[in-house]
Amino acid sequence: MIGKDFTEKGRYGTIVKCAEKTNLNTATVEAPVIVESKKNLRKSLTMVFGCTLLGATAQILIKSGLKLLPQHAGLFELILIGLTNWQLMMGLCLYGGSTVLLVLALRYGELSMLYPVIALTYVWVAMLSLIFFHESVNIFKATGLLMIVGGVCVLGLSQKK
């Protein structure tokens, strides 16, 4: 049985092919392991951060658009009015764009490291709600938002090698 290890530079990072084994009767090759490069990690974190900003903006636009809909309308009427409501439609499009950006980011990074960053969307929504809807911030909400930011930072630091 012959074994060898080698690395190969791939599109998404360094691909490490481990213990490729050859036997006279059978040949088995283990799956390649992708080692993330710092460039790809930075790219994925930037995309996820952008995803949080898009998602928060989408939520604000959706809320603004929903305020314009009549209170006592049937489902069909709401759908027709909603289709002509630019804020609602733009919010839904941004929300879809946010999802696409997340999918692209996941190609380059680890889910366990990237997904907690999505929690920052709550922070952006709270800040934008304060500005656009004049919502109040009490000590409990402020503490919760700080805990979210702190939690994302701690998880980010724990992932560094």
CNS distance restraints for C-alpha pairs under 8 A (distance, minus, plus):
assign (resid   1 and name CA) (resid  21 and name CA) 6.58 0.50 0.50
assign (resid   1 and name CA) (resid  22 and name CA) 5.61 0.50 0.50
assign (resid   1 and name CA) (resid  23 and name CA) 4.90 0.50 0.50
assign (resid   1 and name CA) (resid  24 and name CA) 7.46 0.50 0.50
assign (resid   2 and name CA) (resid  20 and name CA) 7.95 0.50 0.50
assign (resid   2 and name CA) (resid  21 and name CA) 5.62 0.50 0.50
assign (resid   2 and name CA) (resid  22 and name CA) 5.45 0.50 0.50
assign (resid   2 and name CA) (resid  23 and name CA) 7.02 0.50 0.50
assign (resid   3 and name CA) (resid  19 and name CA) 5.34 0.50 0.50
assign (resid   3 and name CA) (resid  20 and name CA) 5.43 0.50 0.50
assign (resid   3 and name CA) (resid  21 and name CA) 4.72 0.50 0.50
assign (resid   3 and name CA) (resid  22 and name CA) 6.84 0.50 0.50
assign (resid   4 and name CA) (resid  18 and name CA) 7.15 0.50 0.50
assign (resid   4 and name CA) (resid  19 and name CA) 5.27 0.50 0.50
assign (resid   4 and name CA) (resid  20 and name CA) 5.65 0.50 0.50
assign (resid   4 and name CA) (resid  21 and name CA) 7.18 0.50 0.50
assign (resid   5 and name CA) (resid  16 and name CA) 7.67 0.50 0.50
assign (resid   5 and name CA) (resid  17 and name CA) 6.02 0.50 0.50
assign (resid   5 and name CA) (resid  18 and name CA) 4.86 0.50 0.50
assign (resid   5 and name CA) (resid  19 and name CA) 5.27 0.50 0.50
assign (resid   5 and name CA) (resid  20 and name CA) 6.65 0.50 0.50
assign (resid   6 and name CA) (resid  16 and name CA) 6.23 0.50 0.50
assign (resid   6 and name CA) (resid  17 and name CA) 5.65 0.50 0.50
assign (resid   6 and name CA) (resid  18 and name CA) 6.80 0.50 0.50
assign (resid   7 and name CA) (resid  14 and name CA) 6.81 0.50 0.50
assign (resid   7 and name CA) (resid  15 and name CA) 5.71 0.50 0.50
assign (resid   7 and name CA) (resid  16 and name CA) 4.45 0.50 0.50
assign (resid   7 and name CA) (resid  17 and name CA) 5.97 0.50 0.50
assign (resid   8 and name CA) (resid  14 and name CA) 5.92 0.50 0.50
assign (resid   8 and name CA) (resid  15 and name CA) 5.15 0.50 0.50
assign (resid   8 and name CA) (resid  16 and name CA) 6.36 0.50 0.50
assign (resid   8 and name CA) (resid  17 and name CA) 7.76 0.50 0.50
assign (resid   9 and name CA) (resid  13 and name CA) 6.34 0.50 0.50
assign (resid   9 and name CA) (resid  14 and name CA) 4.61 0.50 0.50
assign (resid   9 and name CA) (resid  15 and name CA) 5.95 0.50 0.50
assign (resid  10 and name CA) (resid  14 and name CA) 5.50 0.50 0.50
assign (resid  10 and name CA) (resid  15 and name CA) 5.90 0.50 0.50
assign (resid  12 and name CA) (resid  34 and name CA) 7.54 0.50 0.50
assign (resid  12 and name CA) (resid  36 and name CA) 7.26 0.50 0.50
assign (resid  12 and name CA) (resid  37 and name CA) 7.99 0.50 0.50
assign (resid  12 and name CA) (resid  40 and name CA) 6.95 0.50 0.50
assign (resid  12 and name CA) (resid 107 and name CA) 7.76 0.50 0.50
assign (resid  12 and name CA) (resid 108 and name CA) 6.17 0.50 0.50
assign (resid  13 and name CA) (resid  34 and name CA) 6.22 0.50 0.50
assign (resid  13 and name CA) (resid  35 and name CA) 5.86 0.50 0.50
assign (resid  13 and name CA) (resid  36 and name CA) 5.15 0.50 0.50
assign (resid  13 and name CA) (resid  37 and name CA) 5.37 0.50 0.50
assign (resid  13 and name CA) (resid  40 and name CA) 7.07 0.50 0.50
assign (resid  14 and name CA) (resid  34 and name CA) 5.82 0.50 0.50
assign (resid  14 and name CA) (resid  35 and name CA) 5.22 0.50 0.50
assign (resid  14 and name CA) (resid  36 and name CA) 6.70 0.50 0.50
assign (resid  14 and name CA) (resid  37 and name CA) 7.04 0.50 0.50
assign (resid  15 and name CA) (resid  32 and name CA) 6.17 0.50 0.50
assign (resid  15 and name CA) (resid  33 and name CA) 5.75 0.50 0.50
assign (resid  15 and name CA) (resid  34 and name CA) 4.60 0.50 0.50
assign (resid  15 and name CA) (resid  35 and name CA) 6.16 0.50 0.50
assign (resid  16 and name CA) (resid  32 and name CA) 5.71 0.50 0.50
assign (resid  16 and name CA) (resid  33 and name CA) 5.30 0.50 0.50
assign (resid  16 and name CA) (resid  34 and name CA) 6.28 0.50 0.50
assign (resid  16 and name CA) (resid  35 and name CA) 7.11 0.50 0.50
assign (resid  17 and name CA) (resid  30 and name CA) 7.34 0.50 0.50
assign (resid  17 and name CA) (resid  31 and name CA) 7.10 0.50 0.50
assign (resid  17 and name CA) (resid  32 and name CA) 4.68 0.50 0.50
assign (resid  17 and name CA) (resid  33 and name CA) 6.47 0.50 0.50
assign (resid  18 and name CA) (resid  30 and name CA) 6.68 0.50 0.50
assign (resid  18 and name CA) (resid  31 and name CA) 7.93 0.50 0.50
assign (resid  18 and name CA) (resid  32 and name CA) 6.86 0.50 0.50
assign (resid  18 and name CA) (resid  33 and name CA) 7.87 0.50 0.50
assign (resid  19 and name CA) (resid  29 and name CA) 7.54 0.50 0.50
assign (resid  19 and name CA) (resid  30 and name CA) 7.01 0.50 0.50
assign (resid  20 and name CA) (resid  28 and name CA) 6.97 0.50 0.50
assign (resid  20 and name CA) (resid  29 and name CA) 5.03 0.50 0.50
assign (resid  20 and name CA) (resid  30 and name CA) 6.40 0.50 0.50
assign (resid  21 and name CA) (resid  27 and name CA) 6.51 0.50 0.50
assign (resid  21 and name CA) (resid  28 and name CA) 5.81 0.50 0.50
assign (resid  21 and name CA) (resid  29 and name CA) 6.21 0.50 0.50
assign (resid  22 and name CA) (resid  26 and name CA) 6.90 0.50 0.50
assign (resid  22 and name CA) (resid  27 and name CA) 4.80 0.50 0.50
assign (resid  22 and name CA) (resid  28 and name CA) 6.46 0.50 0.50
assign (resid  23 and name CA) (resid  27 and name CA) 5.58 0.50 0.50
assign (resid  36 and name CA) (resid  40 and name CA) 6.44 0.50 0.50
assign (resid  36 and name CA) (resid  41 and name CA) 6.61 0.50 0.50
assign (resid  36 and name CA) (resid 108 and name CA) 7.34 0.50 0.50
assign (resid  36 and name CA) (resid 109 and name CA) 7.05 0.50 0.50
assign (resid  37 and name CA) (resid  41 and name CA) 6.29 0.50 0.50
assign (resid  38 and name CA) (resid  42 and name CA) 6.08 0.50 0.50
assign (resid  39 and name CA) (resid  43 and name CA) 6.16 0.50 0.50
assign (resid  40 and name CA) (resid  44 and name CA) 6.11 0.50 0.50
assign (resid  40 and name CA) (resid 108 and name CA) 5.60 0.50 0.50
assign (resid  40 and name CA) (resid 109 and name CA) 7.08 0.50 0.50
assign (resid  41 and name CA) (resid  45 and name CA) 6.11 0.50 0.50
assign (resid  41 and name CA) (resid 108 and name CA) 6.49 0.50 0.50
assign (resid  41 and name CA) (resid 109 and name CA) 5.73 0.50 0.50
assign (resid  42 and name CA) (resid  46 and name CA) 6.07 0.50 0.50
assign (resid  43 and name CA) (resid  47 and name CA) 6.25 0.50 0.50
assign (resid  43 and name CA) (resid 105 and name CA) 7.43 0.50 0.50
assign (resid  43 and name CA) (resid 108 and name CA) 7.54 0.50 0.50
assign (resid  44 and name CA) (resid  48 and name CA) 6.18 0.50 0.50
assign (resid  44 and name CA) (resid 104 and name CA) 7.83 0.50 0.50
assign (resid  44 and name CA) (resid 105 and name CA) 4.41 0.50 0.50
assign (resid  44 and name CA) (resid 106 and name CA) 6.85 0.50 0.50
assign (resid  44 and name CA) (resid 107 and name CA) 7.87 0.50 0.50
assign (resid  44 and name CA) (resid 108 and name CA) 5.68 0.50 0.50
assign (resid  44 and name CA) (resid 109 and name CA) 5.83 0.50 0.50
assign (resid  44 and name CA) (resid 114 and name CA) 7.64 0.50 0.50
assign (resid  45 and name CA) (resid  49 and name CA) 6.03 0.50 0.50
assign (resid  45 and name CA) (resid 105 and name CA) 7.25 0.50 0.50
assign (resid  45 and name CA) (resid 109 and name CA) 7.88 0.50 0.50
assign (resid  45 and name CA) (resid 114 and name CA) 6.60 0.50 0.50
assign (resid  46 and name CA) (resid  50 and name CA) 6.13 0.50 0.50
assign (resid  47 and name CA) (resid  51 and name CA) 6.05 0.50 0.50
assign (resid  47 and name CA) (resid 101 and name CA) 6.17 0.50 0.50
assign (resid  47 and name CA) (resid 102 and name CA) 6.86 0.50 0.50
assign (resid  47 and name CA) (resid 104 and name CA) 7.77 0.50 0.50
assign (resid  47 and name CA) (resid 105 and name CA) 5.63 0.50 0.50
assign (resid  48 and name CA) (resid  52 and name CA) 6.34 0.50 0.50
assign (resid  48 and name CA) (resid 101 and name CA) 6.96 0.50 0.50
assign (resid  48 and name CA) (resid 102 and name CA) 5.75 0.50 0.50
assign (resid  48 and name CA) (resid 105 and name CA) 6.24 0.50 0.50
assign (resid  48 and name CA) (resid 114 and name CA) 6.80 0.50 0.50
assign (resid  48 and name CA) (resid 117 and name CA) 6.90 0.50 0.50
assign (resid  48 and name CA) (resid 118 and name CA) 6.95 0.50 0.50
assign (resid  49 and name CA) (resid  53 and name CA) 6.59 0.50 0.50
assign (resid  49 and name CA) (resid 117 and name CA) 6.94 0.50 0.50
assign (resid  49 and name CA) (resid 118 and name CA) 7.49 0.50 0.50
assign (resid  50 and name CA) (resid  54 and name CA) 6.15 0.50 0.50
assign (resid  50 and name CA) (resid  98 and name CA) 7.75 0.50 0.50
assign (resid  50 and name CA) (resid 101 and name CA) 7.79 0.50 0.50
assign (resid  51 and name CA) (resid  55 and name CA) 5.98 0.50 0.50
assign (resid  51 and name CA) (resid  97 and name CA) 7.92 0.50 0.50
assign (resid  51 and name CA) (resid  98 and name CA) 4.66 0.50 0.50
assign (resid  51 and name CA) (resid  99 and name CA) 7.21 0.50 0.50
assign (resid  51 and name CA) (resid 101 and name CA) 5.93 0.50 0.50
assign (resid  51 and name CA) (resid 102 and name CA) 6.19 0.50 0.50
assign (resid  51 and name CA) (resid 118 and name CA) 7.57 0.50 0.50
assign (resid  52 and name CA) (resid  56 and name CA) 6.11 0.50 0.50
assign (resid  52 and name CA) (resid  98 and name CA) 7.29 0.50 0.50
assign (resid  52 and name CA) (resid 117 and name CA) 7.75 0.50 0.50
assign (resid  52 and name CA) (resid 118 and name CA) 5.72 0.50 0.50
assign (resid  52 and name CA) (resid 119 and name CA) 7.86 0.50 0.50
assign (resid  52 and name CA) (resid 120 and name CA) 6.29 0.50 0.50
assign (resid  52 and name CA) (resid 121 and name CA) 4.72 0.50 0.50
assign (resid  52 and name CA) (resid 124 and name CA) 7.72 0.50 0.50
assign (resid  53 and name CA) (resid  57 and name CA) 6.16 0.50 0.50
assign (resid  53 and name CA) (resid 121 and name CA) 6.64 0.50 0.50
assign (resid  53 and name CA) (resid 124 and name CA) 6.91 0.50 0.50
assign (resid  54 and name CA) (resid  58 and name CA) 6.00 0.50 0.50
assign (resid  54 and name CA) (resid  94 and name CA) 5.95 0.50 0.50
assign (resid  54 and name CA) (resid  95 and name CA) 6.74 0.50 0.50
assign (resid  54 and name CA) (resid  97 and name CA) 7.44 0.50 0.50
assign (resid  54 and name CA) (resid  98 and name CA) 5.53 0.50 0.50
assign (resid  55 and name CA) (resid  59 and name CA) 6.26 0.50 0.50
assign (resid  55 and name CA) (resid  94 and name CA) 6.73 0.50 0.50
assign (resid  55 and name CA) (resid  95 and name CA) 5.38 0.50 0.50
assign (resid  55 and name CA) (resid  98 and name CA) 5.66 0.50 0.50
assign (resid  55 and name CA) (resid 121 and name CA) 6.52 0.50 0.50
assign (resid  56 and name CA) (resid  60 and name CA) 6.41 0.50 0.50
assign (resid  56 and name CA) (resid 121 and name CA) 5.49 0.50 0.50
assign (resid  56 and name CA) (resid 122 and name CA) 7.42 0.50 0.50
assign (resid  56 and name CA) (resid 124 and name CA) 5.79 0.50 0.50
assign (resid  56 and name CA) (resid 125 and name CA) 5.03 0.50 0.50
assign (resid  56 and name CA) (resid 128 and name CA) 7.89 0.50 0.50
assign (resid  57 and name CA) (resid  61 and name CA) 6.25 0.50 0.50
assign (resid  57 and name CA) (resid  91 and name CA) 7.18 0.50 0.50
assign (resid  57 and name CA) (resid  94 and name CA) 7.50 0.50 0.50
assign (resid  57 and name CA) (resid 125 and name CA) 7.47 0.50 0.50
assign (resid  57 and name CA) (resid 128 and name CA) 7.99 0.50 0.50
assign (resid  58 and name CA) (resid  62 and name CA) 6.06 0.50 0.50
assign (resid  58 and name CA) (resid  90 and name CA) 7.28 0.50 0.50
assign (resid  58 and name CA) (resid  91 and name CA) 4.02 0.50 0.50
assign (resid  58 and name CA) (resid  92 and name CA) 6.46 0.50 0.50
assign (resid  58 and name CA) (resid  93 and name CA) 7.73 0.50 0.50
assign (resid  58 and name CA) (resid  94 and name CA) 5.28 0.50 0.50
assign (resid  58 and name CA) (resid  95 and name CA) 5.38 0.50 0.50
assign (resid  59 and name CA) (resid  63 and name CA) 6.12 0.50 0.50
assign (resid  59 and name CA) (resid  91 and name CA) 6.42 0.50 0.50
assign (resid  59 and name CA) (resid  95 and name CA) 7.69 0.50 0.50
assign (resid  59 and name CA) (resid 125 and name CA) 7.19 0.50 0.50
assign (resid  60 and name CA) (resid  64 and name CA) 6.12 0.50 0.50
assign (resid  60 and name CA) (resid  91 and name CA) 7.43 0.50 0.50
assign (resid  60 and name CA) (resid 125 and name CA) 7.11 0.50 0.50
assign (resid  60 and name CA) (resid 128 and name CA) 7.22 0.50 0.50
assign (resid  60 and name CA) (resid 129 and name CA) 7.13 0.50 0.50
assign (resid  61 and name CA) (resid  65 and name CA) 6.00 0.50 0.50
assign (resid  61 and name CA) (resid  87 and name CA) 5.18 0.50 0.50
assign (resid  61 and name CA) (resid  88 and name CA) 6.02 0.50 0.50
assign (resid  61 and name CA) (resid  90 and name CA) 6.93 0.50 0.50
assign (resid  61 and name CA) (resid  91 and name CA) 4.81 0.50 0.50
assign (resid  62 and name CA) (resid  66 and name CA) 6.08 0.50 0.50
assign (resid  62 and name CA) (resid  87 and name CA) 6.30 0.50 0.50
assign (resid  62 and name CA) (resid  88 and name CA) 4.67 0.50 0.50
assign (resid  62 and name CA) (resid  89 and name CA) 7.73 0.50 0.50
assign (resid  62 and name CA) (resid  90 and name CA) 7.85 0.50 0.50
assign (resid  62 and name CA) (resid  91 and name CA) 4.98 0.50 0.50
assign (resid  62 and name CA) (resid  92 and name CA) 6.94 0.50 0.50
assign (resid  63 and name CA) (resid  67 and name CA) 6.39 0.50 0.50
assign (resid  63 and name CA) (resid  88 and name CA) 7.64 0.50 0.50
assign (resid  64 and name CA) (resid  68 and name CA) 7.06 0.50 0.50
assign (resid  64 and name CA) (resid  87 and name CA) 6.55 0.50 0.50
assign (resid  64 and name CA) (resid  88 and name CA) 7.30 0.50 0.50
assign (resid  65 and name CA) (resid  69 and name CA) 7.12 0.50 0.50
assign (resid  65 and name CA) (resid  82 and name CA) 7.99 0.50 0.50
assign (resid  65 and name CA) (resid  85 and name CA) 6.37 0.50 0.50
assign (resid  65 and name CA) (resid  86 and name CA) 7.37 0.50 0.50
assign (resid  65 and name CA) (resid  87 and name CA) 4.79 0.50 0.50
assign (resid  65 and name CA) (resid  88 and name CA) 4.47 0.50 0.50
assign (resid  66 and name CA) (resid  88 and name CA) 6.76 0.50 0.50
assign (resid  69 and name CA) (resid  78 and name CA) 7.07 0.50 0.50
assign (resid  69 and name CA) (resid  81 and name CA) 7.16 0.50 0.50
assign (resid  69 and name CA) (resid  82 and name CA) 7.30 0.50 0.50
assign (resid  70 and name CA) (resid  78 and name CA) 7.77 0.50 0.50
assign (resid  73 and name CA) (resid  77 and name CA) 6.08 0.50 0.50
assign (resid  73 and name CA) (resid  78 and name CA) 6.19 0.50 0.50
assign (resid  74 and name CA) (resid  78 and name CA) 6.13 0.50 0.50
assign (resid  75 and name CA) (resid  79 and name CA) 6.22 0.50 0.50
assign (resid  76 and name CA) (resid  80 and name CA) 6.33 0.50 0.50
assign (resid  77 and name CA) (resid  81 and name CA) 6.12 0.50 0.50
assign (resid  78 and name CA) (resid  82 and name CA) 5.74 0.50 0.50
assign (resid  79 and name CA) (resid  83 and name CA) 6.16 0.50 0.50
assign (resid  80 and name CA) (resid  84 and name CA) 6.85 0.50 0.50
assign (resid  81 and name CA) (resid  85 and name CA) 6.39 0.50 0.50
assign (resid  82 and name CA) (resid  88 and name CA) 6.68 0.50 0.50
assign (resid  82 and name CA) (resid  89 and name CA) 7.44 0.50 0.50
assign (resid  83 and name CA) (resid  88 and name CA) 7.88 0.50 0.50
assign (resid  83 and name CA) (resid  89 and name CA) 6.67 0.50 0.50
assign (resid  84 and name CA) (resid  89 and name CA) 7.79 0.50 0.50
assign (resid  85 and name CA) (resid  89 and name CA) 6.24 0.50 0.50
assign (resid  86 and name CA) (resid  90 and name CA) 5.83 0.50 0.50
assign (resid  87 and name CA) (resid  91 and name CA) 5.98 0.50 0.50
assign (resid  88 and name CA) (resid  92 and name CA) 6.25 0.50 0.50
assign (resid  89 and name CA) (resid  93 and name CA) 6.18 0.50 0.50
assign (resid  90 and name CA) (resid  94 and name CA) 6.10 0.50 0.50
assign (resid  91 and name CA) (resid  95 and name CA) 6.08 0.50 0.50
assign (resid  92 and name CA) (resid  96 and name CA) 6.24 0.50 0.50
assign (resid  93 and name CA) (resid  97 and name CA) 6.14 0.50 0.50
assign (resid  94 and name CA) (resid  98 and name CA) 6.01 0.50 0.50
assign (resid  95 and name CA) (resid  99 and name CA) 6.42 0.50 0.50
assign (resid  96 and name CA) (resid 100 and name CA) 6.35 0.50 0.50
assign (resid  97 and name CA) (resid 101 and name CA) 6.13 0.50 0.50
assign (resid  98 and name CA) (resid 102 and name CA) 6.26 0.50 0.50
assign (resid  99 and name CA) (resid 103 and name CA) 6.31 0.50 0.50
assign (resid 100 and name CA) (resid 104 and name CA) 6.28 0.50 0.50
assign (resid 101 and name CA) (resid 105 and name CA) 6.13 0.50 0.50
assign (resid 102 and name CA) (resid 106 and name CA) 6.21 0.50 0.50
assign (resid 103 and name CA) (resid 107 and name CA) 6.87 0.50 0.50
assign (resid 104 and name CA) (resid 108 and name CA) 7.55 0.50 0.50
assign (resid 105 and name CA) (resid 109 and name CA) 6.56 0.50 0.50
assign (resid 106 and name CA) (resid 110 and name CA) 6.66 0.50 0.50
assign (resid 106 and name CA) (resid 111 and name CA) 6.38 0.50 0.50
assign (resid 106 and name CA) (resid 114 and name CA) 7.51 0.50 0.50
assign (resid 109 and name CA) (resid 113 and name CA) 7.46 0.50 0.50
assign (resid 109 and name CA) (resid 114 and name CA) 6.81 0.50 0.50
assign (resid 110 and name CA) (resid 114 and name CA) 6.18 0.50 0.50
assign (resid 111 and name CA) (resid 115 and name CA) 5.60 0.50 0.50
assign (resid 112 and name CA) (resid 116 and name CA) 7.18 0.50 0.50
assign (resid 113 and name CA) (resid 117 and name CA) 7.67 0.50 0.50
assign (resid 113 and name CA) (resid 155 and name CA) 7.14 0.50 0.50
assign (resid 113 and name CA) (resid 156 and name CA) 6.62 0.50 0.50
assign (resid 113 and name CA) (resid 159 and name CA) 6.62 0.50 0.50
assign (resid 114 and name CA) (resid 118 and name CA) 7.43 0.50 0.50
assign (resid 115 and name CA) (resid 119 and name CA) 7.74 0.50 0.50
assign (resid 116 and name CA) (resid 120 and name CA) 7.99 0.50 0.50
assign (resid 116 and name CA) (resid 152 and name CA) 6.03 0.50 0.50
assign (resid 116 and name CA) (resid 155 and name CA) 7.52 0.50 0.50
assign (resid 117 and name CA) (resid 152 and name CA) 5.94 0.50 0.50
assign (resid 119 and name CA) (resid 123 and name CA) 7.52 0.50 0.50
assign (resid 119 and name CA) (resid 148 and name CA) 6.81 0.50 0.50
assign (resid 119 and name CA) (resid 152 and name CA) 7.52 0.50 0.50
assign (resid 120 and name CA) (resid 124 and name CA) 6.48 0.50 0.50
assign (resid 120 and name CA) (resid 148 and name CA) 7.04 0.50 0.50
assign (resid 120 and name CA) (resid 149 and name CA) 6.75 0.50 0.50
assign (resid 120 and name CA) (resid 152 and name CA) 7.77 0.50 0.50
assign (resid 121 and name CA) (resid 125 and name CA) 6.08 0.50 0.50
assign (resid 122 and name CA) (resid 126 and name CA) 6.15 0.50 0.50
assign (resid 122 and name CA) (resid 145 and name CA) 7.62 0.50 0.50
assign (resid 123 and name CA) (resid 127 and name CA) 6.31 0.50 0.50
assign (resid 123 and name CA) (resid 145 and name CA) 5.85 0.50 0.50
assign (resid 123 and name CA) (resid 148 and name CA) 7.67 0.50 0.50
assign (resid 123 and name CA) (resid 149 and name CA) 7.77 0.50 0.50
assign (resid 124 and name CA) (resid 128 and name CA) 6.03 0.50 0.50
assign (resid 125 and name CA) (resid 129 and name CA) 5.82 0.50 0.50
assign (resid 126 and name CA) (resid 130 and name CA) 6.22 0.50 0.50
assign (resid 127 and name CA) (resid 131 and name CA) 6.54 0.50 0.50
assign (resid 128 and name CA) (resid 132 and name CA) 5.95 0.50 0.50
assign (resid 128 and name CA) (resid 133 and name CA) 7.83 0.50 0.50
assign (resid 129 and name CA) (resid 133 and name CA) 5.04 0.50 0.50
assign (resid 129 and name CA) (resid 134 and name CA) 6.38 0.50 0.50
assign (resid 129 and name CA) (resid 135 and name CA) 5.84 0.50 0.50
assign (resid 130 and name CA) (resid 134 and name CA) 4.62 0.50 0.50
assign (resid 130 and name CA) (resid 135 and name CA) 4.71 0.50 0.50
assign (resid 130 and name CA) (resid 136 and name CA) 6.46 0.50 0.50
assign (resid 130 and name CA) (resid 137 and name CA) 7.56 0.50 0.50
assign (resid 131 and name CA) (resid 135 and name CA) 7.71 0.50 0.50
assign (resid 137 and name CA) (resid 141 and name CA) 5.90 0.50 0.50
assign (resid 137 and name CA) (resid 142 and name CA) 6.37 0.50 0.50
assign (resid 138 and name CA) (resid 142 and name CA) 6.20 0.50 0.50
assign (resid 139 and name CA) (resid 143 and name CA) 5.98 0.50 0.50
assign (resid 140 and name CA) (resid 144 and name CA) 6.10 0.50 0.50
assign (resid 141 and name CA) (resid 145 and name CA) 6.17 0.50 0.50
assign (resid 142 and name CA) (resid 146 and name CA) 6.20 0.50 0.50
assign (resid 143 and name CA) (resid 147 and name CA) 6.12 0.50 0.50
assign (resid 144 and name CA) (resid 148 and name CA) 6.28 0.50 0.50
assign (resid 145 and name CA) (resid 149 and name CA) 6.37 0.50 0.50
assign (resid 146 and name CA) (resid 150 and name CA) 6.02 0.50 0.50
assign (resid 147 and name CA) (resid 151 and name CA) 5.86 0.50 0.50
assign (resid 148 and name CA) (resid 152 and name CA) 6.21 0.50 0.50
assign (resid 149 and name CA) (resid 153 and name CA) 6.27 0.50 0.50
assign (resid 150 and name CA) (resid 154 and name CA) 6.13 0.50 0.50
assign (resid 151 and name CA) (resid 155 and name CA) 6.12 0.50 0.50
assign (resid 152 and name CA) (resid 156 and name CA) 6.06 0.50 0.50
assign (resid 153 and name CA) (resid 157 and name CA) 6.16 0.50 0.50
assign (resid 154 and name CA) (resid 158 and name CA) 6.13 0.50 0.50
assign (resid 155 and name CA) (resid 159 and name CA) 6.41 0.50 0.50
assign (resid 156 and name CA) (resid 160 and name CA) 6.89 0.50 0.50
